Amino acid sequence: MQMFDSYMSAESPPAFTVACNTFCSPLKALGSIETHPVCSRASTPRTPVNPLHGTAEAWAILVRAGEAQLPYRSSSASEKTEDMEFVEVFDSPGKGRGLRAIKEVWAGDVLFAEPPFASVVFDSHASSICHSCFRRQEKLQRCGQCRFAQYCDRTCQRAAWEEHKQECAAIKSYGKAPNENVRLAARILWRQDKEGSVVLDTQLTTLEELEDHLYDISEDDLKDFKVDIHNFLDFWPRSSKPHTVDSVSHILGVINCNGFMVSDQRGLQAVGVGLFPNLCLVNHDCWPNCTVILNNGNQSAVDSMFHSQKRIELRALGKISPGEEVTVSYVDYLNLSEDRRRLLKQQYFFDCTCEHCTNKTNDDLKMAGALLEGEKVPEETVKEVTEYSRTMLEKMEKARIEANYNEVVKICRECVEKQENVLADTHIYQLRMWSTLSEVLSYLQFFEDAATYARKMVEGYLKLYHPNNAQLGMATMRAGVTHWQAGFIEIAHGMICKAYAILMITHGPTHPITKDLEAMRMQTEMELRMFKQNEYIYHSMREAALKNQPMRMMAEPVTESIKNLFRRK
């Protein structure tokens, strides 16, 4: 159950665990249940409380939507596809090269899967993440030569040796490990020197053909860029093939604008960066028809022949017809069109001309005022509270970085009180406050309050995000777990079913998050049956189980979660 509760806040481990024999077995003995498929452990709230009824109709629809047949097609395309039979390169008008579909695909289908040309762990996670499988581990084994790389065990070390071998000697000779940009550039060039610029039959582009945007880099960023070049030349061993400043600059430029975030095993936190050449050809759209998910594969087997590679999967969010361009979103949609365009220009050096940016779609909802008895709140009042919220968001973020979570709650509550009945439930500043409050209150174990804000957040997200958006699915899952911890089992099950339907499309059935969610769905379904049969016994058993467990503080919420697909400077 530990993996279930890890979704309560952004990346939090569980607050409580309950053994099967203290919760499910007595209920089975009483005849309340027949089977308990995933009840070896179960989450519990601090106090048994009745489910919420304020939005019963809305969440009844959500339950039905989640329990209905999923909009997911079981086909050969829904499995990992390492060939390129579904896409081809073409000249996209106004964008340069892009990829388009050559066969019809449906929601959940994998258009292609691609292993990284090279990937590295972020400097900030170098001592807590396995450098091979990118799993988070409490105890890692350090490389005995360079003393920098860390691994789960010998199996992971052997799997990573081919990529780490030259890096290991270089770090030992240099005396320290350079930053992640230099390390990734070195790994790319070592592999290129050995295997060439095209390393797979399915690779659609060479590294030389990828854009580096060197002439678009700002003066401030150019200073850091030159430092990376200097550090690379110092780090690069004399025994390796020499490279010119131009070739090194090109690779670093490609990393700068095409590096892809690599997440931990459960896909919750960005822990590294990698280069995926085919993915670099997929153009941006603020309302895309595809999403990119990292699958870390499986390298836990002792025999390496049973290992599966780390890879990205390009998954369709809906039906895509032959000839239609496949797109992903480089930035979070939960920004105004003006802010998205600014971010894209600053980081990726292009002006977004997608339909949503051109028409400023949903910008009115994202800055809308509330309706009180059918009357709109005056624009001046909405503008005043919007400016106040912007200021409070900056204060909140500062307190959050300092891990002053009581101050975060104080700031958020003060701001939410002023936003109430002034800003609409789709106003992005209010949604950000609700999101932060639900996460931090879950960390502080105020689950009932956290559930209230999480529910409001999801209701707002449903009006803004694409119905199959991965961020919507993850937010709905975390909200479902929060309601589960608070004891609101009916709403929790509805949310978890809805999240499962979304993540079956965005992540696929074999992803660790989807597997966790399937176990949660079975568990909450079982608990919901018990609740409907006898509400009193259900809450009594939960309370009894809780009393047998010690209270433990949850891990702190992290500030670095995956909001954008591609790496930002």
C-alpha distance (Angstrom), angle and dihedral (degrees) to the residues before:
residue distance angle dihedral
M1 . . .
Q2 3.75 . .
M3 3.76 90.5 .
F4 3.83 90.7 53.1
D5 3.79 95.8 54.8
S6 3.78 90.9 46.6
Y7 3.79 86.8 81.9
M8 3.81 95.9 59.3
S9 3.77 93.1 95.7
A10 3.78 124.8 9.4
E11 3.79 94.8 -67.0
S12 3.79 107.1 -13.7
P13 3.81 124.4 148.4
P14 3.80 118.7 -136.0
A15 3.77 127.2 -61.6
F16 3.80 95.8 -158.5
T17 3.78 139.3 9.8
V18 3.79 127.9 -163.8
A19 3.78 125.3 -159.9
C20 3.78 119.6 -128.3
N21 3.78 93.9 -120.2
T22 3.82 92.1 57.1
F23 3.79 96.8 48.8
C24 3.80 117.8 13.6
S25 3.81 100.7 31.8
P26 3.85 95.0 59.5
L27 3.81 89.3 48.8
K28 3.77 90.8 49.8
A29 3.77 89.7 50.1
L30 3.81 89.8 51.9
G31 3.80 89.9 52.4
S32 3.79 93.8 -115.0
I33 3.79 92.1 125.2
E34 3.78 136.6 21.0
T35 3.78 102.2 -158.8
H36 3.77 136.3 12.9
P37 3.81 107.9 -158.3
V38 3.80 100.1 178.8
C39 3.78 103.4 14.6
S40 3.78 101.2 114.2
R41 3.80 82.6 111.8
A42 3.79 131.1 10.7
S43 3.78 135.9 -171.6
T44 3.80 119.5 -119.6
P45 3.80 136.2 -169.5
R46 3.79 124.0 -126.7
T47 3.81 92.0 -111.9
P48 3.81 131.2 18.4
V49 3.79 109.0 -112.4
N50 3.77 135.1 172.7
P51 3.80 118.7 -100.9
L52 3.77 119.1 -97.5
H53 3.77 117.0 -98.0
G54 3.82 102.0 -177.7
T55 3.79 94.4 97.8
A56 3.78 99.2 25.8
E57 3.80 95.6 136.6
A58 3.80 93.9 49.3
W59 3.77 93.6 47.6
A60 3.79 92.2 44.0
I61 3.80 86.0 61.3
L62 3.80 88.8 47.8
V63 3.80 91.6 52.0
R64 3.79 91.5 49.9
A65 3.79 90.8 47.4
G66 3.77 91.5 51.5
E67 3.78 95.9 45.2
A68 3.80 93.9 45.4
Q69 3.78 122.0 93.6
L70 3.78 107.8 -66.3
P71 3.82 120.0 -112.3
Y72 3.77 87.9 -119.8
R73 3.77 127.1 114.8
S74 3.78 119.6 -142.9
S75 3.79 103.4 -141.9
S76 3.76 142.4 123.9
A77 3.79 87.8 -88.2
S78 3.79 91.5 59.2
E79 3.78 90.7 64.4
K80 3.79 123.4 75.6
T81 3.80 109.5 -69.0
E82 3.78 115.0 -159.3
D83 3.82 94.6 171.9
M84 3.80 122.6 74.3
E85 3.81 100.8 -123.2
F86 3.82 94.0 129.0
V87 3.82 102.6 50.1
E88 3.79 141.7 40.6
V89 3.80 136.1 -172.0
F90 3.81 117.4 -102.2
D91 3.82 139.7 160.9
S92 3.80 106.2 -93.5
P93 3.83 111.7 -151.7
G94 3.79 110.0 -106.2
K95 3.81 92.9 -3.3
G96 3.80 107.2 68.2
R97 3.77 118.6 -134.0
G98 3.77 119.0 7.9
L99 3.81 142.4 155.0
R100 3.79 126.6 -102.3
A101 3.79 133.0 -174.8
I102 3.80 118.6 -101.4
K103 3.80 94.2 -176.3
E104 3.78 132.9 40.1
V105 3.81 112.9 -96.0
W106 3.79 133.1 -176.7
A107 3.78 138.0 -149.8
G108 3.79 110.5 -59.9
D109 3.80 96.0 19.0
V110 3.81 116.8 133.0
L111 3.80 110.2 -128.5
F112 3.79 91.8 -170.5
A113 3.78 142.5 -23.5
E114 3.79 122.4 -144.5
P115 3.82 133.2 -173.5
P116 3.82 116.5 -140.2
F117 3.78 119.9 -92.0
A118 3.81 82.1 -141.2
S119 3.80 136.9 -23.7
V120 3.81 138.6 -173.0
V121 3.80 138.6 -169.8
F122 3.80 117.7 -107.1
D123 3.81 116.0 -100.8
S124 3.81 89.8 -118.2
H125 3.83 91.6 57.6
A126 3.79 99.5 37.1
S127 3.82 93.5 111.5
S128 3.82 98.8 41.2
I129 3.83 104.4 41.0
C130 3.79 127.7 67.2
H131 3.82 107.5 -113.3
S132 3.80 90.5 -143.4
C133 3.82 110.0 42.5
F134 3.84 96.9 16.1
R135 3.79 92.1 -128.9
R136 3.78 119.8 150.4
Q137 3.80 110.7 -119.0
E138 3.80 133.9 175.2
K139 3.79 93.1 -144.7
L140 3.78 119.9 36.5
Q141 3.79 130.4 176.2
R142 3.79 113.9 -122.7
C143 3.79 122.0 -136.7
G144 3.80 106.1 -101.5
Q145 3.82 93.6 -141.7
C146 3.81 109.2 44.2
R147 3.84 95.4 19.9
F148 3.82 88.0 -145.7
A149 3.81 109.9 84.2
Q150 3.83 115.5 75.7
Y151 3.80 128.6 -160.1
C152 3.79 140.5 -174.0
D153 3.79 92.0 -124.7
R154 3.79 143.9 -41.4
T155 3.80 91.0 -65.2
C156 3.80 92.4 60.7
Q157 3.80 91.4 42.0
R158 3.81 92.1 53.9
A159 3.82 91.2 46.4
A160 3.82 91.1 53.3
W161 3.80 98.3 40.8
E162 3.82 97.3 93.2
E163 3.81 90.5 56.8
H164 3.81 95.7 36.8
K165 3.82 99.5 43.3
Q166 3.82 98.7 89.3
E167 3.79 92.7 33.6
C168 3.80 89.6 54.1
A169 3.80 93.6 55.9
A170 3.80 91.7 43.9
I171 3.82 93.5 52.1
K172 3.79 90.9 47.5
S173 3.80 91.0 50.5
Y174 3.81 94.6 42.9
G175 3.81 92.2 48.8
K176 3.80 96.8 -128.9
A177 3.79 142.1 32.4
P178 3.83 115.8 -94.7
N179 3.80 121.9 -136.9
E180 3.80 123.0 -70.7
N181 3.83 94.3 -97.0
V182 3.80 92.2 56.8
R183 3.80 93.3 42.2
L184 3.81 92.2 50.7
A185 3.82 92.8 46.1
A186 3.81 89.8 50.7
R187 3.80 92.8 50.2
I188 3.81 90.5 48.9
L189 3.80 93.3 50.5
W190 3.81 93.9 44.6
R191 3.80 90.0 53.7
Q192 3.79 92.2 43.4
D193 3.81 90.9 51.7
K194 3.79 90.7 51.2
E195 3.82 103.4 38.2
G196 3.80 105.7 15.9
S197 3.80 131.0 -115.3
V198 3.82 92.7 -63.7
V199 3.80 111.3 54.1
L200 3.82 101.1 167.8
D201 3.79 133.7 45.7
T202 3.81 88.0 -128.7
Q203 3.82 94.6 54.3
L204 3.81 107.0 116.4
T205 3.81 99.5 -166.8
T206 3.78 140.3 31.2
L207 3.77 122.1 -122.7
E208 3.81 89.7 -115.2
E209 3.82 90.2 60.6
L210 3.81 94.3 55.3
E211 3.81 117.8 102.3
D212 3.82 117.3 -106.7
H213 3.85 99.4 177.6
L214 3.80 90.8 -151.6
Y215 3.79 92.0 156.4
D216 3.82 92.0 52.7
I217 3.81 96.7 56.9
S218 3.81 114.2 115.6
E219 3.81 120.9 -119.0
D220 3.81 93.3 -108.2
D221 3.81 92.7 50.0
L222 3.79 90.4 43.7
K223 3.81 90.2 63.4
D224 3.82 91.3 56.6
F225 3.79 89.6 43.3
K226 3.81 91.7 56.0
V227 3.80 90.0 49.0
D228 3.83 89.3 54.8
I229 3.82 90.6 50.9
H230 3.79 91.2 49.9
N231 3.83 91.8 47.8
F232 3.80 91.3 47.5
L233 3.80 92.8 53.4
D234 3.82 90.1 49.5
F235 3.82 91.6 47.7
W236 3.82 97.9 44.3
P237 3.84 108.7 99.0
R238 3.79 119.0 -120.1
S239 3.80 88.6 -133.2
S240 3.84 90.5 63.5
K241 3.80 124.5 80.2
P242 3.82 109.3 -78.3
H243 3.81 118.6 -117.0
T244 3.78 130.5 -160.2
V245 3.78 123.4 -117.4
D246 3.81 88.6 -111.0
S247 3.82 93.8 56.3
V248 3.81 92.2 46.4
S249 3.81 90.5 46.9
H250 3.80 90.7 51.9
I251 3.81 93.6 52.7
L252 3.81 92.5 46.5
G253 3.81 89.3 48.2
V254 3.80 91.0 51.2
I255 3.81 89.9 50.8
N256 3.79 90.5 48.2
C257 3.81 95.2 57.6
N258 3.82 103.1 20.9
G259 3.80 104.9 35.2
F260 3.81 110.9 126.1
M261 3.79 124.0 -143.1
V262 3.80 112.8 -111.5
S263 3.79 113.4 -152.5
D264 3.77 133.4 -154.5
Q265 3.80 121.1 -95.1
R266 3.80 94.4 -79.0
G267 3.78 95.0 44.2
L268 3.80 94.9 -120.3
Q269 3.78 104.7 113.7
A270 3.79 135.0 34.3
V271 3.81 107.6 -119.2
G272 3.80 104.1 159.9
V273 3.78 148.5 2.4
G274 3.80 132.7 -116.8
L275 3.79 141.5 175.8
F276 3.82 119.9 -120.4
P277 3.84 109.9 179.7
N278 3.83 98.3 -162.3
L279 3.78 91.8 47.1
C280 3.81 88.7 55.5
L281 3.81 87.5 67.2
V282 3.82 93.9 59.9
N283 3.80 108.9 99.2
H284 3.79 128.3 -141.9
D285 3.78 130.5 -100.7
C286 3.79 124.4 168.3
W287 3.83 88.8 -138.5
P288 3.82 99.4 37.3
N289 3.79 131.1 -174.9
C290 3.83 93.7 -141.4
T291 3.78 140.4 42.2
V292 3.80 131.5 -154.3
I293 3.79 120.4 -132.0
L294 3.79 127.2 -178.3
N295 3.78 116.1 -133.7
N296 3.80 109.5 -166.0
G297 3.78 91.8 -158.8
N298 3.79 123.7 -146.5
Q299 3.78 123.6 -70.1
S300 3.80 98.9 155.1
A301 3.80 96.5 100.5
V302 3.80 114.7 102.4
D303 3.81 90.7 -135.2
S304 3.81 109.4 66.9
M305 3.81 91.6 -148.5
F306 3.81 87.6 76.0
H307 3.82 93.9 52.7
S308 3.80 121.1 112.2
Q309 3.79 121.8 -151.3
K310 3.73 129.2 -108.7
R311 3.81 105.2 -108.5
I312 3.78 146.1 158.8
E313 3.80 119.2 -119.9
L314 3.80 122.4 -151.9
R315 3.81 104.7 -148.1
A316 3.80 128.3 -170.7
L317 3.82 116.7 -121.9
G318 3.80 92.7 -160.6
K319 3.77 142.6 -16.3
I320 3.83 113.7 -34.7
S321 3.80 118.3 -169.3
P322 3.81 125.4 -146.2
G323 3.81 110.4 -84.1
E324 3.81 93.8 25.3
E325 3.81 115.8 125.9
V326 3.80 115.3 -115.4
T327 3.80 113.7 -133.1
V328 3.79 140.6 178.1
S329 3.80 130.8 -165.7
Y330 3.79 116.2 -109.3
V331 3.83 93.2 -165.2
D332 3.79 137.0 37.5
Y333 3.81 112.4 -85.1
L334 3.79 90.3 -141.8
N335 3.80 90.7 89.4
L336 3.79 131.2 86.0
S337 3.80 114.5 -93.2
E338 3.81 90.1 -112.7
D339 3.82 91.4 54.0
R340 3.80 92.5 46.3
R341 3.80 91.3 51.4
R342 3.78 91.2 48.4
L343 3.82 92.1 50.7
L344 3.80 92.2 47.1
K345 3.78 92.4 49.1
Q346 3.79 92.3 46.9
Q347 3.79 96.8 46.7
Y348 3.80 106.4 24.9
F349 3.83 101.3 25.2
F350 3.81 100.4 -127.8
D351 3.80 137.6 105.0
C352 3.79 111.8 -119.3
T353 3.81 112.3 -130.2
C354 3.79 98.1 173.7
E355 3.79 119.3 139.8
H356 3.80 94.0 -105.2
C357 3.81 93.2 52.7
T358 3.81 94.6 41.9
N359 3.82 93.5 49.4
K360 3.83 94.1 33.0
T361 3.79 87.6 -127.8
N362 3.83 114.4 -158.5
D363 3.82 92.5 -0.6
D364 3.81 87.9 119.6
L365 3.82 90.5 54.8
K366 3.80 92.4 46.8
M367 3.82 91.2 56.6
A368 3.81 98.3 30.0
G369 3.76 127.9 136.9
A370 3.79 124.2 -131.4
L371 3.80 126.6 -96.4
L372 3.79 115.0 -124.8
E373 3.81 114.2 -167.1
G374 3.78 89.5 -24.9
E375 3.81 93.9 -50.4
K376 3.82 124.0 111.8
V377 3.77 118.8 -123.3
P378 3.84 109.6 -110.9
E379 3.80 113.0 -89.3
E380 3.81 92.6 -126.0
T381 3.81 90.6 56.9
V382 3.82 91.6 48.1
K383 3.81 90.9 48.6
E384 3.81 91.9 49.0
V385 3.81 93.7 50.6
T386 3.83 90.6 44.0
E387 3.82 91.1 56.5
Y388 3.80 90.2 45.2
S389 3.83 89.8 50.9
R390 3.80 91.7 50.9
T391 3.81 90.1 54.8
M392 3.80 92.7 46.3
L393 3.81 91.4 49.4
E394 3.80 89.3 57.6
K395 3.82 90.9 49.9
M396 3.79 91.2 46.3
E397 3.80 92.9 50.8
K398 3.81 90.8 50.5
A399 3.83 91.5 51.7
R400 3.78 90.3 46.2
I401 3.79 92.9 53.0
E402 3.80 88.1 51.3
A403 3.85 88.8 50.9
N404 3.82 90.1 -122.5
Y405 3.80 93.4 145.4
N406 3.78 97.3 167.6
E407 3.79 87.6 57.1
V408 3.81 89.4 47.8
V409 3.81 90.4 55.0
K410 3.81 91.3 46.8
I411 3.82 92.7 51.4
C412 3.79 93.2 44.8
R413 3.79 95.0 48.1
E414 3.79 91.2 48.8
C415 3.79 91.2 49.9
V416 3.82 95.2 43.8
E417 3.80 89.8 51.7
K418 3.80 90.1 56.3
Q419 3.83 92.7 43.5
E420 3.80 93.5 52.4
N421 3.81 113.7 109.8
V422 3.82 89.9 1.3
L423 3.82 106.0 68.8
A424 3.80 124.1 48.7
D425 3.79 120.6 -114.4
T426 3.83 87.7 -108.7
H427 3.81 95.3 55.0
I428 3.81 104.9 122.6
Y429 3.83 94.9 -140.7
Q430 3.78 90.8 54.4
L431 3.81 90.8 46.0
R432 3.81 90.3 52.5
M433 3.79 90.9 51.6
W434 3.80 91.8 48.9
S435 3.79 91.0 47.8
T436 3.80 93.2 51.1
L437 3.80 93.4 43.9
S438 3.80 93.3 51.0
E439 3.80 91.5 48.5
V440 3.81 97.2 46.5
L441 3.81 94.8 41.0
S442 3.81 88.3 52.6
Y443 3.79 88.6 52.5
L444 3.82 89.7 50.5
Q445 3.86 88.0 46.6
F446 3.80 97.7 -117.6
F447 3.78 89.8 136.1
E448 3.80 100.0 167.0
D449 3.81 93.7 55.2
A450 3.81 90.2 41.4
A451 3.82 90.4 53.4
T452 3.81 91.9 52.5
Y453 3.80 93.0 55.2
A454 3.81 93.0 40.1
R455 3.81 90.6 54.7
K456 3.81 92.0 50.1
M457 3.80 90.0 48.2
V458 3.81 93.5 52.8
E459 3.81 92.1 46.6
G460 3.80 88.7 55.0
Y461 3.81 93.4 45.0
L462 3.82 90.9 52.9
K463 3.80 89.3 61.6
L464 3.81 94.6 50.5
Y465 3.80 112.7 29.8
H466 3.79 128.3 73.4
P467 3.84 105.7 -93.0
N468 3.82 90.1 -115.4
N469 3.80 97.4 41.9
A470 3.81 113.5 141.0
Q471 3.81 92.7 -139.8
L472 3.81 89.3 54.5
G473 3.80 90.2 50.4
M474 3.80 93.3 49.7
A475 3.81 93.0 45.9
T476 3.81 90.9 49.1
M477 3.80 90.8 49.7
R478 3.81 93.3 51.1
A479 3.80 90.4 46.4
G480 3.80 89.4 50.7
V481 3.80 92.2 52.5
T482 3.81 90.5 47.6
H483 3.82 90.4 53.5
W484 3.79 89.0 46.7
Q485 3.79 90.5 54.5
A486 3.81 90.2 47.2
G487 3.80 91.2 53.3
F488 3.82 97.3 -111.3
I489 3.79 92.7 132.4
E490 3.83 98.3 167.1
I491 3.80 94.4 54.8
A492 3.81 91.4 38.3
H493 3.80 92.5 56.4
G494 3.81 92.0 46.8
M495 3.79 92.2 51.3
I496 3.80 94.0 45.4
C497 3.83 90.9 49.9
K498 3.80 90.5 50.1
A499 3.81 91.7 47.7
Y500 3.80 90.4 48.5
A501 3.82 90.8 53.8
I502 3.82 90.7 52.4
L503 3.81 97.0 43.5
M504 3.80 92.4 48.8
I505 3.81 84.3 65.6
T506 3.80 100.9 37.4
H507 3.82 99.7 36.8
G508 3.79 105.6 17.6
P509 3.81 130.6 -132.2
T510 3.82 96.7 -73.9
H511 3.82 98.9 52.6
P512 3.84 113.9 110.3
I513 3.82 92.0 -122.5
T514 3.80 92.1 53.1
K515 3.80 91.2 48.1
D516 3.81 90.1 51.1
L517 3.79 89.9 48.3
E518 3.80 92.3 50.5
A519 3.82 89.1 53.9
M520 3.82 90.2 48.3
R521 3.81 91.0 48.9
M522 3.80 91.4 53.2
Q523 3.80 91.7 45.9
T524 3.81 95.5 49.1
E525 3.80 90.6 44.6
M526 3.79 89.4 55.7
E527 3.81 92.1 46.6
L528 3.80 91.2 47.5
R529 3.81 90.3 55.1
M530 3.79 89.4 51.0
F531 3.80 90.8 47.7
K532 3.81 92.6 51.5
Q533 3.80 92.3 47.6
N534 3.79 95.3 50.7
E535 3.79 120.3 -6.0
Y536 3.80 93.9 -174.2
I537 3.82 94.6 53.1
Y538 3.79 91.1 44.8
H539 3.82 94.4 55.2
S540 3.81 92.3 39.6
M541 3.77 91.0 55.2
R542 3.79 92.3 47.0
E543 3.78 91.0 50.5
A544 3.81 92.3 46.8
A545 3.79 91.4 49.2
L546 3.79 91.1 49.0
K547 3.78 93.6 52.7
N548 3.81 89.5 58.7
Q549 3.79 92.0 56.9
P550 3.82 127.5 77.8
M551 3.80 116.7 -124.2
R552 3.80 113.4 -111.7
M553 3.77 128.9 -171.9
M554 3.78 113.7 -117.9
A555 3.79 122.1 -123.2
E556 3.77 115.8 -89.6
P557 3.80 118.6 -89.5
V558 3.78 110.9 -104.5
T559 3.77 123.2 -130.3
E560 3.81 97.4 -150.2
S561 3.78 107.2 74.5
I562 3.76 127.1 147.2
K563 3.80 109.4 -86.8
N564 3.79 99.4 147.0
L565 3.77 129.1 40.0
F566 3.76 96.5 -137.5
R567 3.76 126.2 54.4
R568 3.80 118.3 -93.7
K569 3.78 124.2 -149.1
